[in-house]
Amino acid sequence: MKLNPLNDSALPGIALIEPVGGHGGMDYYDYGLAYGLGENGVSVSYYTCDKTSLRSYPNVKTVICFDDLWTRSFVSKTIEYLKGHFIAFRNARKEKSPIVHLHFFTFRSIDLLVLILSKLMGLKSVVTVHDVNAFDKKASRLIEELCYLLIDGVIVHNQTSLDFLVEKNINTRPTAVIPHGNYIPFITPVKEKSSSKAPLRLLFFGQIKKVKGLDVLLKAVAKVKQQGHSVHLTIGGKAWKSDLDEYRDLISQLAIDDIVTTDFRYIPDEEVVNFYENADLVVLPYREIYQSGVLLLSLSYGKPVLCSDLKPFMEIVKADETGFLFQSENAEDLANQIVRLARDPDQLELVKQKSASIIRTNYDWVNIGTLTKSFYHRILNGQR
């Protein structure tokens, strides 16, 4: 496929390919990006799995090309994964879409095959790398290097991720920092269920991984209880390579069964709002993160957040302005912050008001679509 230089307005359609979709909550992100691009005049073909609930936006069409992907055997899943990408690439060529936009959370051998296939079919690939240092740490350095060699353009969500890639000296491709968008177009506004006489209601939400520091939060809650302050913690989310018995045992050992409610499962979209309606403060006690969808989801629901002082969080959360911070992995400091907010809940309301403006303006999908479209132009015009 021969590519001609583009002016600032002209852009062929693009193929947005993301197999997780509604299976793991990525459809919010995918449709947000597709919507933002569509509002910028870009025709988007969104290729995803059959677990995704279809939505309709201008200039966006959805194609289901990954069927029953998540219940198959390893071999069958591999074949379906490659077949789905082949269908998307073939359609992209038919529609004269020169760019395929992929999403990687780690770099696996199968992702290398996908990138090779895209090259063989004459397409340019833009990849959003959601976790530049994958949590499982099992990604092969060689596979990772080969993937970056085949990618035409890289998108990361914050400066911390870009700094990591520069320090790692693994990516030589054009790279853009484009933020993760908010969830406001996709969620039901919460109905506040607060009471000044109720305990401070804490929420830990999302996939449960060791790097997310749930144990740190549980120890902090125990310290808060020992000091005689009234709090209640709700935990909602499915474990990912974590032993739930470890957390159940810790809750029992700390004698906080009476102030902790657990719901260890994947929370369907329609139930998410219930968790946020019954929360005063969302706690993200992570040990490591490069981008957090839970942070943006919480802010989109208008809930204040208390986060560990990791650089990616601090790019969004300004202490006591758009959220609250504590020293990472320090249960004592986390407990102190919880006590401070339990004593002075007015701070929560002030932060909510400030963060509401930030999440609507800085993380608006139409603005993100503008930035992404501009990056596509850079790639197609051979610019760094």
C-alpha positions as CSV (number, residue, x, y, z in Angstrom):
1,M,0.0,0.0,0.0
2,K,1.6,3.3,-1.1
3,L,1.3,6.1,1.3
4,N,1.2,9.8,0.2
5,P,2.0,12.7,2.5
6,L,-1.1,14.0,4.3
7,N,-2.2,17.5,5.1
8,D,-3.4,18.4,8.5
9,S,-7.1,17.6,7.8
10,A,-7.0,14.7,5.4
11,L,-6.8,11.3,7.1
12,P,-8.0,7.9,5.8
13,G,-9.9,5.7,8.2
14,I,-8.1,3.7,10.8
15,A,-8.6,0.3,12.3
16,L,-8.8,0.2,16.1
17,I,-8.1,-3.4,17.2
18,E,-8.6,-4.4,20.8
19,P,-9.7,-8.0,21.6
20,V,-10.4,-7.7,25.3
21,G,-13.3,-5.2,24.9
22,G,-16.3,-6.0,27.1
23,H,-14.6,-9.1,28.5
24,G,-12.5,-7.0,30.8
25,G,-13.9,-3.5,30.8
26,M,-11.7,-2.2,28.0
27,D,-14.7,-1.3,25.9
28,Y,-15.1,1.9,27.8
29,Y,-11.6,2.9,26.8
30,D,-12.0,1.7,23.2
31,Y,-15.3,3.4,22.6
32,G,-14.0,6.6,24.2
33,L,-11.0,6.7,21.8
34,A,-13.2,5.8,18.9
35,Y,-15.7,8.5,19.8
36,G,-13.0,11.1,20.2
37,L,-11.5,10.2,16.8
38,G,-14.9,10.2,15.2
39,E,-15.6,13.6,16.5
40,N,-12.4,14.7,14.9
41,G,-13.6,13.5,11.5
42,V,-11.7,10.2,11.5
43,S,-13.5,7.1,10.3
44,V,-12.9,4.3,12.8
45,S,-13.5,0.6,12.4
46,Y,-13.3,-0.9,15.9
47,Y,-12.5,-4.6,16.0
48,T,-13.2,-6.4,19.2
49,C,-14.7,-9.5,20.9
50,D,-18.2,-10.8,21.2
51,K,-18.5,-9.8,24.9
52,T,-18.6,-6.2,23.9
53,S,-21.9,-4.3,24.1
54,L,-22.3,-2.4,20.9
55,R,-22.5,1.4,21.0
56,S,-23.2,3.9,18.2
57,Y,-21.2,7.0,17.5
58,P,-20.7,9.2,14.4
59,N,-17.9,7.8,12.1
60,V,-17.5,4.6,14.2
61,K,-18.5,1.1,13.2
62,T,-17.9,-2.0,15.4
63,V,-16.8,-5.3,13.9
64,I,-16.9,-8.5,16.1
65,C,-14.0,-10.6,14.9
66,F,-12.8,-12.4,18.1
67,D,-15.4,-15.0,18.9
68,D,-15.6,-16.9,22.2
69,L,-11.9,-16.0,22.7
70,W,-11.8,-16.2,26.5
71,T,-13.2,-19.7,27.1
72,R,-11.1,-21.6,24.6
73,S,-8.1,-23.9,25.1
74,F,-4.6,-22.3,24.7
75,V,-4.2,-23.6,21.2
76,S,-7.7,-22.7,20.1
77,K,-7.4,-19.2,21.7
78,T,-4.1,-18.6,19.9
79,I,-5.6,-19.5,16.5
80,E,-8.7,-17.3,17.2
81,Y,-6.5,-14.4,18.3
82,L,-4.4,-14.5,15.1
83,K,-7.4,-15.1,12.9
84,G,-9.2,-12.1,14.4
85,H,-6.2,-9.8,13.7
86,F,-5.9,-11.2,10.2
87,I,-9.6,-10.4,9.5
88,A,-9.1,-6.8,10.9
89,F,-5.9,-6.3,8.8
90,R,-7.6,-7.7,5.7
91,N,-10.5,-5.3,6.1
92,A,-8.2,-2.4,6.8
93,R,-6.5,-3.0,3.4
94,K,-9.8,-3.3,1.7
95,E,-10.9,0.0,3.3
96,K,-7.6,1.6,2.5
97,S,-6.9,2.3,6.1
98,P,-3.1,2.7,6.4
99,I,-3.0,2.6,10.2
100,V,-3.9,-0.2,12.6
101,H,-4.0,0.9,16.2
102,L,-3.3,-1.9,18.7
103,H,-3.2,-2.0,22.5
104,F,-0.6,-4.0,24.4
105,F,-0.3,-4.6,28.2
106,T,2.8,-6.7,27.8
107,F,4.8,-8.0,24.9
108,R,4.3,-11.7,24.1
109,S,5.4,-14.0,21.3
110,I,1.8,-13.8,19.9
111,D,2.0,-10.0,19.8
112,L,5.2,-10.3,17.8
113,L,3.4,-12.5,15.3
114,V,0.6,-9.9,15.1
115,L,3.1,-7.2,14.3
116,I,4.8,-9.3,11.7
117,L,1.5,-10.0,10.1
118,S,0.7,-6.3,10.0
119,K,4.0,-5.6,8.2
120,L,3.4,-8.4,5.7
121,M,0.1,-6.9,4.9
122,G,1.6,-3.4,4.3
123,L,0.1,-1.7,7.3
124,K,1.6,0.8,9.7
125,S,1.0,0.0,13.4
126,V,0.5,2.4,16.2
127,V,0.5,0.7,19.6
128,T,-0.7,2.1,22.9
129,V,1.5,0.5,25.5
130,H,-0.6,0.6,28.7
131,D,2.0,-0.9,31.1
132,V,5.5,-0.1,29.9
133,N,6.9,-2.4,32.7
134,A,4.4,-5.3,32.7
135,F,3.3,-6.4,36.2
136,D,4.1,-10.1,35.6
137,K,7.7,-9.2,34.6
138,K,7.8,-12.3,32.4
139,A,8.0,-10.4,29.1
140,S,11.1,-11.5,27.1
141,R,13.5,-8.7,26.5
142,L,14.2,-10.0,23.0
143,I,10.5,-10.3,22.2
144,E,10.0,-6.8,23.5
145,E,12.9,-5.3,21.5
146,L,11.6,-7.1,18.3
147,C,8.1,-5.7,18.9
148,Y,9.4,-2.2,19.2
149,L,11.4,-2.5,16.0
150,L,8.2,-3.5,14.2
151,I,6.0,-0.8,15.7
152,D,5.7,2.5,13.7
153,G,4.5,4.7,16.5
154,V,4.1,4.3,20.3
155,I,1.6,6.0,22.6
156,V,2.0,6.1,26.4
157,H,-0.4,7.7,28.8
158,N,2.0,9.8,30.9
159,Q,5.4,11.3,31.2
160,T,6.5,8.7,33.7
161,S,6.0,6.0,31.1
162,L,7.9,7.9,28.5
163,D,10.8,8.5,30.9
164,F,10.9,4.7,31.6
165,L,11.1,3.9,27.9
166,V,13.9,6.5,27.4
167,E,15.8,5.1,30.4
168,K,15.3,1.5,29.2
169,N,16.6,2.6,25.8
170,I,14.4,0.1,24.0
171,N,12.1,2.2,21.9
172,T,13.5,4.2,19.0
173,R,10.1,4.9,17.3
174,P,8.1,8.1,17.3
175,T,6.4,8.4,20.7
176,A,3.5,10.5,22.0
177,V,2.2,11.1,25.5
178,I,-1.6,11.1,25.2
179,P,-3.6,10.7,28.4
180,H,-6.2,8.0,29.3
181,G,-9.6,9.6,28.9
182,N,-12.3,9.9,31.5
183,Y,-15.4,7.6,31.9
184,I,-18.0,10.3,32.0
185,P,-19.7,9.4,28.7
186,F,-20.2,5.8,29.8
187,I,-21.3,5.9,33.5
188,T,-24.5,6.6,35.4
189,P,-24.0,9.6,37.8
190,V,-24.0,8.5,41.4
191,K,-26.8,9.3,43.8
192,E,-25.0,10.4,47.0
193,K,-25.9,8.3,50.0
194,S,-23.8,10.0,52.6
195,S,-24.5,10.8,56.2
196,S,-22.5,12.8,58.7
197,K,-23.2,10.2,61.3
198,A,-22.0,7.3,59.3
199,P,-18.5,5.9,59.3
200,L,-16.1,7.1,56.6
201,R,-16.8,4.7,53.8
202,L,-13.6,3.6,52.0
203,L,-13.6,1.7,48.7
204,F,-10.9,-0.5,47.1
205,F,-12.1,-1.3,43.6
206,G,-10.7,-3.2,40.6
207,Q,-8.5,-6.2,39.9
208,I,-6.7,-7.5,43.0
209,K,-3.0,-7.8,42.4
210,K,-0.1,-7.9,44.8
211,V,1.3,-4.6,43.3
212,K,-2.0,-2.9,44.2
213,G,-1.2,-3.0,47.9
214,L,-4.5,-4.2,49.3
215,D,-2.5,-5.7,52.3
216,V,-1.2,-2.2,53.1
217,L,-4.7,-0.8,53.1
218,L,-6.0,-3.6,55.4
219,K,-3.1,-2.9,57.9
220,A,-3.9,0.8,57.8
221,V,-7.6,0.2,58.4
222,A,-6.7,-1.9,61.5
223,K,-4.6,1.0,62.8
224,V,-7.5,3.4,62.3
225,K,-9.8,1.0,64.2
226,Q,-7.3,0.7,67.0
227,Q,-7.4,4.5,67.4
228,G,-11.1,4.4,67.8
229,H,-12.2,6.1,64.5
230,S,-15.3,4.9,62.6
231,V,-14.5,3.6,59.1
232,H,-15.8,0.9,56.8
233,L,-13.9,-0.6,53.9
234,T,-15.6,-2.2,50.9
235,I,-13.4,-4.3,48.5
236,G,-14.8,-5.1,45.1
237,G,-12.9,-6.9,42.4
238,K,-11.5,-10.2,41.0
239,A,-8.1,-11.6,41.9
240,W,-5.4,-11.7,39.2
241,K,-2.7,-14.1,40.1
242,S,-3.3,-13.4,43.8
243,D,-4.4,-15.8,46.6
244,L,-7.6,-14.5,48.1
245,D,-7.1,-16.6,51.2
246,E,-4.1,-14.4,52.0
247,Y,-6.4,-11.4,52.2
248,R,-9.2,-13.3,54.1
249,D,-6.6,-14.5,56.6
250,L,-5.2,-11.0,57.0
251,I,-8.6,-9.5,57.6
252,S,-9.2,-12.2,60.3
253,Q,-5.8,-11.8,61.9
254,L,-6.2,-8.0,62.1
255,A,-9.7,-8.4,63.7
256,I,-11.3,-6.1,61.2
257,D,-14.0,-8.5,59.9
258,D,-16.7,-6.2,61.3
259,I,-15.6,-3.2,59.3
260,V,-14.5,-4.8,56.0
261,T,-16.9,-6.1,53.3
262,T,-15.4,-8.2,50.5
263,D,-16.9,-8.9,47.1
264,F,-14.1,-10.9,45.4
265,R,-15.5,-11.2,41.8
266,Y,-15.6,-9.5,38.5
267,I,-18.0,-6.6,39.0
268,P,-20.4,-6.3,35.9
269,D,-20.7,-2.9,34.4
270,E,-24.3,-2.4,35.7
271,E,-23.2,-3.0,39.3
272,V,-20.2,-0.7,39.4
273,V,-22.3,2.4,40.2
274,N,-23.5,0.7,43.4
275,F,-20.0,0.6,44.8
276,Y,-19.3,4.2,44.1
277,E,-22.7,5.4,45.5
278,N,-21.7,3.9,48.8
279,A,-18.2,5.3,49.0
280,D,-16.9,8.6,50.5
281,L,-13.2,8.0,49.5
282,V,-11.5,5.6,47.0
283,V,-8.2,4.3,48.2
284,L,-5.5,3.3,45.7
285,P,-2.6,2.0,47.8
286,Y,-0.6,0.7,44.8
287,R,3.1,-0.3,45.0
288,E,3.6,0.2,41.3
289,I,1.6,1.7,38.5
290,Y,2.0,3.3,35.1
291,Q,-1.6,4.2,34.4
292,S,-4.7,3.5,36.5
293,G,-8.2,3.2,34.9
294,V,-9.6,2.9,38.5
295,L,-8.2,6.4,39.3
296,L,-9.9,8.0,36.3
297,L,-13.1,6.0,36.9
298,S,-13.2,7.2,40.5
299,L,-12.7,10.8,39.5
300,S,-15.3,10.4,36.7
301,Y,-17.8,9.3,39.4
302,G,-16.9,12.4,41.3
303,K,-15.3,10.6,44.2
304,P,-12.1,11.9,46.0
305,V,-9.1,9.6,45.9
306,L,-6.3,8.7,48.3
307,C,-3.3,7.4,46.4
308,S,0.2,6.2,47.1
309,D,2.7,8.9,46.1
310,L,3.9,7.2,42.9
311,K,4.9,9.5,40.0
312,P,2.1,8.4,37.6
313,F,-0.5,9.2,40.3
314,M,1.1,12.5,41.1
315,E,0.8,13.6,37.4
316,I,-3.0,13.7,38.1
317,V,-3.4,14.0,41.8
318,K,-2.1,17.1,43.5
319,A,-2.0,16.7,47.3
320,D,-5.1,18.2,49.0
321,E,-6.1,19.9,45.7
322,T,-7.3,17.1,43.3
323,G,-6.9,14.2,45.7
324,F,-4.9,13.0,48.7
325,L,-1.5,11.2,48.9
326,F,0.3,9.0,51.3
327,Q,3.8,7.5,51.4
328,S,3.8,4.3,49.2
329,E,3.8,1.0,51.2
330,N,3.6,2.9,54.5
331,A,0.5,1.7,56.4
332,E,1.1,4.1,59.2
333,D,1.0,7.1,56.9
334,L,-2.0,5.8,55.1
335,A,-3.8,5.4,58.5
336,N,-2.9,8.9,59.4
337,Q,-4.4,10.3,56.2
338,I,-7.6,8.3,56.7
339,V,-7.9,9.6,60.2
340,R,-7.3,13.2,59.1
341,L,-10.1,12.9,56.5
342,A,-12.4,11.1,58.9
343,R,-12.0,14.1,61.3
344,D,-12.5,16.7,58.7
345,P,-14.8,15.4,55.9
346,D,-15.2,18.9,54.5
347,Q,-11.8,18.4,52.8
348,L,-13.4,15.7,50.8
349,E,-16.0,18.0,49.4
350,L,-13.4,20.7,48.5
351,V,-11.3,18.2,46.6
352,K,-14.3,16.8,44.8
353,Q,-15.1,20.2,43.4
354,K,-11.5,20.9,42.2
355,S,-11.1,17.4,40.6
356,A,-14.4,17.5,38.8
357,S,-13.2,20.3,36.5
358,I,-9.8,18.6,35.9
359,I,-11.3,15.3,34.9
360,R,-13.8,16.9,32.5
361,T,-11.3,19.1,30.7
362,N,-7.9,17.5,30.8
363,Y,-9.2,14.0,30.1
364,D,-11.9,14.7,27.6
365,W,-12.1,12.1,24.8
366,V,-12.6,14.7,22.0
367,N,-9.3,16.4,23.0
368,I,-7.6,13.0,23.2
369,G,-9.0,12.3,19.7
370,T,-7.4,15.5,18.4
371,L,-4.0,14.5,19.9
372,T,-4.2,11.0,18.5
373,K,-5.2,12.1,15.1
374,S,-2.2,14.5,15.1
375,F,0.0,11.6,16.0
376,Y,-1.3,9.5,13.1
377,H,-0.4,12.3,10.8
378,R,3.2,12.3,12.2
379,I,3.5,8.6,11.5
380,L,2.0,8.7,8.0
381,N,4.2,11.7,7.0
382,G,7.3,10.1,8.4
383,Q,7.9,12.7,11.1
384,R,9.6,11.9,14.4
